C-alpha cells in the first residue's frame, strides 16, 4: 500500500491511510475518493450529524468486503470529537461519537465508514427526539417511483397537521422525509405520531400504501416503516455514502425535484458538483421546527373513533404495555 494522504478540513489535518484502496470496484472509487467526497460536502454532512450520537457503518475493505456497525466510540477517538451516552431499550448503554465539525466526518471515513446512522436526538438530551423521521420503503413489486407517489400523498397530510417535511433519497429505492420537531416528546410519543401519519396515509391510499408490520400482509405497496422511530433505530443521514455498487449517496432534495430526480443521479462523483452549485438544499431545516400536538390529536382520534391502538415493535425490542402480540398473522391462525 502507498503512503498516507492528508486532507485539510475545517482547519484540521486528517490523515487518510491506504488512500489507493478500491472501495467501489464497479466505478473504481477509492478510499481517498470517499474521504474527498466527505470533505467536499462536509458542512452539509455535518448539518445532518451535528451533536447527534452516531453509529458508524464501516466497510474497511470496500463494498465487496465484510462490514459492521460500530455503536461505541473507538478507543483511539481524537480528543476533539465528543461523545454522548445513549441508552438502549435493553437498559444497556454506549458512548457514541457526536460529530461537531466536518473533520470528524472525514476522520470516520478513514476508518472505512461509508454510512452514518445518527440518532434523532442531540447529545444534550438523548431521551427526546428532535426529528420525526418517515421512511417510505418500497416492497417487492414497487419501486422508487411508487415511493415518490407516496411522498406526494404525505406532503399535504403533513401540512394538515402543521408539519414541514424535508425529503431525501435513501440512496437506494426508498425515500426518507425528516421533520424537525421540538424535543419535548419521548420516543414512544414520536413513534405514535409516525404511526398516526402512516395509518392516515394507508386509509386514504389502501391500494398503494401500507403500515402493516408483517411482510405477508404488505403486498406490492409502499411500507411506512413506523418502527424507524423506535429507540435505537436509525436512518442513514443526508449525504451518507451507501454500499451500492455505483457509489450512490443519500441525497437531500427539494419537494419540487422529486418527480424528476432518481437515486442514480446522486453518487460520489456527481454530488460534490451539485453541492458546489446548489449548496445544502436542507440548510434551512433547523429553522422550521414543528410541534407534534396536531398529529398526536390525530392519533387520539384514530384510537377513539376506530379503535386503532399500538402496533408491534421490532423483535429485539422489549415488550411494551398495550402492544399487540408479535405473532405473524398466518402463524396465529395456525395456532388457534
N, C-alpha and C positions, 0 to 999 in steps of 0.2 A: 504494500500500500504506500501511496505517496505521502508527502508532508502535509501537515495540517494547514488549513486555511484560516484566515482571520477576517471577521466581518465587524465593522463598526456600526453599532445600532444604538441610537439614542445616547451617544457619548460613551458607551461601554464597548469594549472589545470582547467579542465572543469567538472562541476557538471552535473550529469545525474539524473534527478528526476524520480520517479516511474520506476526504471530500469526493473522491472519484468513485466511491462505491455506488453501483447502479441500484436504484430503488424501484424504478419502473421500467422493466426490460422492454415492454412494448413500445415505449416512447423514448427510452434512453435517458430518462431523467435520473440524475444522480442525487446523492445526499446533499451536495453543495447546492444543487438546483432547489431542493426543498428549503434549505436554510435561506438562500437568497430570496425565494418566494416570500417566506415569512418576514424577512427584513423589508421587502417591498410593500407589503400590506400590513406592516407592523401595528400602526395606530388603529386600524380597523379591527384587526385580530384582538388587540388589547382591549378595545372598547367592549367586545363580547366577553372578555375574560376578567376584566379588572376587579380585583379583590374577591374573586369567586374561588372557593375551593374547587380544584380541578383535577380530574383523573386523566392520566396520560395513556393513550392507546399507542403502544410502541411496536415498531417493525424494524428492529435493529439490522436485519438483513434484507430489507425491502419487502415489497408486497408479495413476493413469492416465497418468503421465508416465514418462520414462526412469528407469532405476535402475542402480546399480553397486555392486560390493563394494569397500570400501576396507580393504585389509590394513595398509598403512603408516600410521602415525600422521600426522595433518595437521601441517603445518609451524607452524601457529598454535595448537598444543596448549597449554593453560594449564599453568603450571609445577607445579600441584598434582595433575595427572594423570600418573602414572608410566607407563613403557613397559617392555617386555621384548623382547629379541631372540630371535626364533624362526627355526629352520632348516627350509627346505622340502626335500622329497625330491630336488629338483634340485641341492641344495647351496647355492642362494641363500638369503638371509636377509632379514628385515624386522624393524623395530621396531614393535610393535603396542601400542595403548593397553591398560592394565590398570586398570580402574576400582577404586578403593579407597573411594569414598564415593558416596552417592546422587546428589549434584550432577553427577558425571561422566556418569551415565546421562541426565539431563535435558540436559546440555550437548551430548551426542551427538544427542539428539532434535532439538535446534535446528539441527543440520546436515542434518536430513531422515532421520536413521537411524530406521527402524521396527523392524528385526530385528537383534538382537545374536547373533553367532556366536562364542562363546568356545571356545578350545582346551580340551581336557580335562587341562590342566596348570596349575601356578601359576608365576609369574614367577621364583620361587627355584630351580625345577628344570623346565626346559622339555622334557626328554627322557623323563620318567617320568610317565605319566598318573596322575591320582588319581581318575578316574572311568571306569568301563566303561559305555558308552552303547549301548543296544539300540534300534534303530529298526525298528518294526513298520510296514511300508509296504504299504498296500492296492494291489493290482494291478487292472487292468480286470476287472470282474465281481465285485469285492469292495468293501467299504466300511468305515466306522468300526466298525460292529457286529462285523465279522469281525476287525478288529484287537483289539477288546475281548475276543473269544473267545480269540484267540491269546495275549493278555496273561494270561488266566485259566489257560492252559496253562504259560505262562512262570513264573508266581509259584511253584508248587510245585517246579519244576525249580531255581529259584534257591535255595529252601530246602534242597534235596538237596545242593547244593554249597556251602552256608554263605554265601550272598549275600543281601543285602536290597536290593530294588529300590524305586525311588520313581517312580511313573508320572505322566505329564503328557500332555495333548493336544499335538499338533504345531501346532495352530491351523488345521489342515486336516482331512484324513480319517484321518490316522495317529495312532499313539501312540509315545511315547518312554518308555523305562524306564532311569533312571540308577542306577548302583550306585557309591557312594563306595568307593574302594579305597586300600590303602596304596600310595604312589608308589614301588614297588620294582621294577616290571617295565617294560621298554621298550615302545614302540608295537607292535612285532611280536608280543610275547607277549600283550598286551592284545587285539590283533586275533585272535590264535589262540584266546583264551578266548571271544570273541564267536562265532567260527566253531563252536567246540565246542557252545555253547549253541544256536546256530541249527540245527546238524546234529541234535542230540538232539531238538529240537522237530519238525523235519521227519520224522525217523524215527518219532516217536510219533504224528504227525498228518499223514501224507503227502497227504491229500486237501485240507488246509486251510492248510498252512504250507510254505514253500519257502525254500531258501537258494541257489537257482540264480542265478548272476550274469547269465546270459543270458536276456533277456526272453522269447525264443521258447520257453524251457523252463519258465517260471514258471506260466503258466495263471492261472485265477481263484483265486489263493491269496495269503496274506499273505507278503510277502518280508521276511525278516530281513536287513536290509542291513548285513552284517558289515563292509563297507568304510568305513562311517562311523567306524570305529575306526582307520583308517589315518592316518598322519601327514598333517597339513594338511587333514583332513576334519573338518568341524564340524557341529553340530546347533544349531538355534535354541534360545536359552536360555529358561528359565522366565520367564513374564510378557512375553516379546517380542511386539510387535505384528506380525502377519503381513500381507502385501499382499493380503488378502482384501477384496473389495468392501464387506463389512459390518464391517470393523474387528475381526475375531476375533483372539484372543491365545492364546499357548501357556500353558495353564492347569495348574498343579500340582494333582494330585488325591490323595485317599486311595484305597487299594485298594477300599474298600467303596463308593466313589462311582462306580466305573467303569461298572457296569451301567446306571445312570440318567443319567449325565452325557452331554452331547452337545457337540461343538465349538462349535456356535452359541450355547450357553449362556454363553459367555465372550467378552466383547468390551470395547471401550474404555469403554462406558457401564456395564456390569454388573460387571466385575472389581473396580473400586475399592470397590463396595458389599460384595462378597464378602470382599475383603481386610480391610475395616474390621470386618466381623463375625467372620471366622474366622482372620484373620491369615495368615501364610505357612504353609501346611499341610506344607511341606517344611523348616520351620525347624530340625528336629532331624536333618536328613540327615547333616550332617558329624559327628555324634556316634555314628554307626553305621558306622564304616569297616571294610571287609571285606578278606580276603585271597583271592588267586586260586589258591592251592595246589590245592584240590579240583577246580576246573574245569579247570585245566591237567593234572591227573591224568586227568580225563575225556578231554581231547584226546589224551593219550598212549594211552589205551585205544582210542580211535577209530582212531588210526594203527596200533597194534599188531594189533588184532583185526579191523579192517575195511579196513585199507589206505587210510584216509581222510586224505589229507595236505592240503597248502595249496590255496587257491582263488585265482582270478585277482584281481590288484589292479586299481584303476581304470586306464583307458587312459593317463592322464597321469603315472602313477607309474613310476619307473624299474623295469626288470625285476629281480626278486628271485630269488636262487638257490633252486631247488626249486619255484618257482611253475609251475603248468601253463600251457600255451600260451594266449595271449589271442586265440583264434580262435573266432568264432561257430560252434557245432556244425554248423549246416546248411552253412556255407561250408566247414568242414573236410571234410565228407563229399563235397562237390562237387569239392574239390581233390585227392581221392585218385586 
